[in-house]
């Protein structure tokens, strides 16, 4: 079972930037699609960005142009850089690993991001 640990959340002013990290307990290269999701209070959990095993990124329209997902296979770590943050970006951000062959999905515990003046 893959353990995922997020870090980097916190309080940011509108227009600011934040970098989130997700450290996996085992190799994420090869068969894993890694992703960042977020859930605001009272709302469903939505995809923010994903990155395939071939390093192909995909972004939600709400963050396209403001977010960059990347990964370092040597460190088993996925990153999410977000710029020009808005109050509506406030949410708990979760890291997810999905094994493309086995269909197994793993979630981290989440990290809070709060954007407020």
C-alpha positions as CSV (number, residue, x, y, z in Angstrom):
1,X,0.0,0.0,0.0
2,X,1.3,3.4,-1.0
3,X,1.5,6.0,1.8
4,X,1.2,9.6,0.7
5,X,2.2,12.6,2.8
6,X,1.3,16.1,1.7
7,X,3.1,19.2,3.0
8,X,3.3,22.9,2.1
9,X,-0.2,24.1,2.9
10,X,-0.9,27.3,4.9
11,X,-2.3,30.8,4.8
12,X,-1.7,32.9,1.7
13,X,-2.9,36.3,0.6
14,X,-4.8,36.7,-2.7
15,X,-2.4,36.9,-5.5
16,X,0.2,34.9,-3.6
17,X,1.8,31.6,-4.4
18,X,2.1,28.2,-2.8
19,X,4.0,25.1,-3.4
20,X,2.7,21.7,-2.2
21,X,4.6,18.5,-2.0
22,X,3.4,14.9,-1.8
23,X,6.0,12.3,-0.8
24,X,5.2,8.7,-1.7
25,X,6.4,5.7,0.3
26,X,7.4,3.8,-2.8
27,X,8.3,4.5,-6.4
28,X,5.7,6.4,-8.4
29,X,7.3,6.0,-11.7
30,X,6.0,3.5,-14.2
31,X,2.4,2.7,-13.5
32,X,1.1,5.5,-11.4
33,X,-1.0,8.5,-12.3
34,X,-0.4,11.1,-9.6
35,X,-2.8,13.9,-8.9
36,X,-3.8,16.8,-6.7
37,X,-7.5,17.2,-5.7
38,X,-9.1,19.7,-3.4
39,X,-12.2,19.8,-1.3
40,X,-13.8,23.0,0.1
41,X,-16.2,22.9,3.0
42,X,-19.6,21.5,1.9
43,X,-18.4,20.8,-1.6
44,X,-17.3,17.6,-3.4
45,X,-13.6,16.7,-4.0
46,X,-12.5,18.0,-7.4
47,X,-9.5,17.3,-9.5
48,X,-6.9,20.1,-9.6
49,X,-4.2,18.6,-11.7
50,X,-2.9,15.1,-12.7
51,X,0.4,13.9,-14.2
52,X,0.8,10.7,-16.0
53,X,3.6,8.2,-15.7
54,X,4.9,9.8,-19.0
55,X,4.9,13.2,-17.3
56,X,1.8,14.5,-19.2
57,X,0.0,17.0,-17.1
58,X,-3.7,17.7,-17.1
59,X,-5.3,20.7,-15.3
60,X,-8.8,21.7,-14.2
61,X,-10.0,24.7,-16.0
62,X,-10.3,26.6,-12.7
63,X,-6.5,26.5,-12.2
64,X,-5.2,26.3,-15.8
65,X,-2.5,28.9,-16.3
66,X,-2.0,29.3,-12.5
67,X,-0.9,25.8,-11.5
68,X,2.0,23.5,-12.4
69,X,2.2,19.9,-11.5
70,X,5.5,18.1,-11.6
71,X,7.2,15.1,-10.1
72,X,10.6,13.9,-9.2
73,X,10.7,10.1,-9.6
74,X,14.0,9.9,-7.8
75,X,12.5,11.4,-4.7
76,X,9.1,9.7,-5.2
77,X,7.5,13.2,-4.8
78,X,4.9,15.1,-6.7
79,X,4.6,18.9,-6.5
80,X,1.9,21.4,-7.1
81,X,2.9,25.0,-7.7
82,X,0.0,27.5,-7.6
83,X,0.3,31.2,-8.4
84,X,-2.2,34.1,-8.4
85,X,-4.1,32.4,-5.6
86,X,-7.8,33.4,-5.1
87,X,-10.0,33.0,-2.1
88,X,-11.9,30.3,-4.0
89,X,-8.7,28.2,-4.0
90,X,-9.2,27.7,-0.3
91,X,-9.7,24.0,0.4
92,X,-8.0,20.9,1.7
93,X,-5.7,19.7,-0.9
94,X,-5.2,15.9,-1.3
95,X,-2.6,13.9,-3.2
96,X,-3.8,10.8,-5.0
97,X,-1.9,7.9,-6.6
98,X,-3.7,5.6,-9.0
99,X,-2.2,2.5,-10.4
100,X,-3.2,2.4,-14.0
101,X,-3.1,-1.4,-14.3
102,X,-4.4,-2.6,-10.9
103,X,-6.9,0.3,-10.5
104,X,-5.8,0.8,-6.9
105,X,-6.1,4.3,-5.5
106,X,-4.4,5.9,-2.6
107,X,-5.0,9.2,-0.9
108,X,-2.9,11.3,1.4
109,X,-4.3,12.9,4.5
110,X,-4.6,16.3,3.0
111,X,-3.2,19.7,3.6
112,X,-5.1,22.9,4.2
113,X,-4.7,25.9,1.9
114,X,-6.4,29.1,3.0
115,X,-6.4,32.2,0.8
116,X,-7.6,35.3,2.6
117,X,-6.7,39.0,2.8
